[in-house]
């Protein structure tokens, strides 16, 4: 008979929130991060059960009778049934380290500080795809069916055997942070430009009117057969490349629909309605992302007459 | 995908079918002529003295007495309670089209001895097994008896009409006429009216037979060079009140009488925003009808590829002839009867009578004629994400990533027509898909696939290689004057390869090779749309009837089979890529009898409305009844923007229909499941996951259906043929023999009426294990999160409870067995496993395990394990439902060893959960409850 479970780590702390948001919690603070291998990553101690975040180890300790209490039900199970590759708890809490429960989360052994908490859904554990940068979610080291590799090459994801990619991830993070730091340094210009605006006027241009400077200029972007002209806070227009055809208004004026650090969305409405479904006017969402230069990253039209412009600017850092 | 109307109507808010684009019976000469016939004495007579007896068939001369035209009638005895009856013209001026053997019929059907049992008066009797055929020579009539019960009567109403070939009577010289036609087509209505007046004058010469040599519909004139060629006859089912089948119609499962409507029409058409509950033709046609009563199911297969109409009426049986009927219709003086009347524009009369006696016997008998659906690769019965259109590679990547981010499984992402370079199929829009191989590799790395659309219309562009080649090699269908047919479809002016020809199909198949279809990859599969074929600027949005196929046939003779040849050639191309090692997937919109062998079918361009969600069940069931088991409807509805509740309910329904794909029109808002509010995302995630948990059951059902042709999505009466209350039900259905499904299809509903069939049966809610007794209707709670699904007591269903990103990634995940006990505390089930993707199972490389629960013991019995076939899949859980008492102990016995298993028992729900037997799934063992 096969045993498909794995040895169990006996103790641990409880992760208090079993129902995290989709992207996990953000560690606050802007501490300096140095990407020097594993030097400053946090690693789950051996004493914490596999897949449990080290800060939650307390919840995975046996009670006086040597039982584990499911986190969100009164059910208690023998401690050796935690992480034994069989789902006992209705809330999925007894299998943090396996794929046995449908709604569990596996916290990667290596956690990179100052980043989203690194976890993968239980559906991603031991499926042959390395999701944690340290590959800890693939501890059974299963191989995917060979036909998943086209021409023998891997694609968007890494297949087992996993290699440690945490250094790469930290490097990307470091780049992001460097851009953010540099962006912050460049914000002064934007704040100064908005200095003479009234408080009321400033509101139109984001926190302290920081996006005001962008409203003083129009930006062009070519995508497939169109040229887009974005005049932030005024208008967005589209024209066939080479000046082909009439200019179509994709949205004007508008209002902020999201305004928090890293997520600024300005919705522009009342564009042209010609050829749109049900005669509804075109709309454009202007999404500002942290970047070192002002400019359009891309324009997409996921649904007909609904446009998304991603706009890079230090003002969004 | 989409339809012609989009083009023709522009963006106008026209919310229903443009009925006047399509002919009604009144616009169709042969329909009028056949429908005008009154029941009475047939003018056809068989000559007993001409009888030629063969071991498995008999043939006789038949004379039409008014015209003196001779016909040959042949009655064949076929294996497995089946007869075939053919009537063809003896000295025809022109050969009539019959689909070549191998194309619809998979082979010449095997004969069975037909014994001549002598003549009595004007009746000749032929026996075969427990059935017999009584042929009345004059007036010609055929009665078929099964176990002494009359089951099918042919020409008992005397409606037989076979329009013999004839020379064209005096007519204007052909060339002039052609010129006139062209002018008429251009000059519009005024001219058209004049033309009709002229026609009326012609008609006077032969008033009973209008429209014989030319017909006009809207601005189109059908030249009809061969004149009237239609055929038709009545077929009655004594003792029957319910008939089913003859898809495709947007109508109830049980067919209705057509006294006050047009007959059910079978003519493959692209119908923009089709209306519900009417007999209009849609995209495909299978001329197979099933007639059912408490005692018996029979099938009639009308093998004809031309436009066909079927009238249905309720009648009362002639008791003097059918005295035996009284035996089972006791206490009722009037014996019901359903009369049907079939007529086709051309071809011969070629009818297969399948005498059952059970519904599953008819499935098998029809499967012996036209084949079955081969086991689909696992990914294809998983969830498909489609939209017109995912715009570019970034779009595809974003959708793909979002499914993972929201932990919702999906297997296949689809690209509609916009992915091509100007609607030139087999190409990519270079700006939007600059590196399709990379995109395909990326989705493949998660076990996922892609489907691209490849339609049969080829853009007339000398620089488009596929078109230029087809034209230069002479592979395109011709107009009536012999030039290449030129019609409008998505790319504008287009040509259509003539898929009727084997060499054209072979040429097409080669287009799917990696070297020809540049930018494709082994995980790319194909969708054939618009293959009725749809032609925007032609009559009824399809090719003119008088266009010429390469073999000399007019489209009128072959119309309904064209689409099947398209998808057959496509499937062959995909299989060729791997030298027939890997199974493939093709989706088609047009279909015919035999389509089940090479494509899945969807119900075309439905609407995002509750009524369309509701109709999806009978429409898919009707397809299942005629062998097209792998079928589904666009989840969410193609046209319009469904609200969140409707999208959610539609996912719940689709998760329990055989082909499960979401699709949406270009003009709709995005509605990928993760874009909905949290509450809906959660419910849809669970619905899609539920589909994945039942994949082992679906897969096993498809495996057995490949062998026996049985419907996978079954009307209740298929499982409970004696229970009359089920005969009209089409909002509840079965998947296989074990699962009862009642999707919620009403807006705002929080309850649903579920009919639990079967006296003495017990049913269990698959989530709560609540118990329901059979043969009653119950109003159950059905809040938005609830899909009313029930497992029948006495069945064992294998499931895989661990969600994954895609079905491929479930490769060695463990199984859960759900043992639902019947009142005798017994249950049976089975499981088929293989590599989930290749044809190796045909060489025996698979596992087949039978499960039985009896006397408190669950046995796993490996019935088949192919040499060299192994698996890492294992058994993680056994759930025994309906167990009244808690066992003291549960033990596993295997290879002489015994191990005690941990279990939990819930005394309120009577459910025992046995923890982690841990055995490999491909092993024999017994679990004992003590």
Interface residues (C-beta under 8 A of the other chain):
Chain A: X1 X2 X3 X4 X5 X22 X84 X85 X86 X87 X88 X99 X100 X102 X121 X122 X123 X124 X127 X128 X129 X142 X144 X145 X147 X148 X149 X150 X151 X153 X154 X155 X156 X157 X159 X224 X225 X275 X277 X278 X298 X300 X301 X302 X303 X304 X306
Chain B: X11 X13 X391 X392 X394 X395 X397 X400 X404 X405 X406 X407 X409 X431 X432 X437 X438 X440 X441 X442 X443 X444 X445 X446 X447 X521 X522 X523 X582 X666 X667 X668 X669 X670 X689 X801 X802 X803 X804 X805 X808 X809 X811 X812 X813 X814 X835 X837 X874 X876 X877 X892 X894 X899 X915 X916 X917 X918 X919 X920
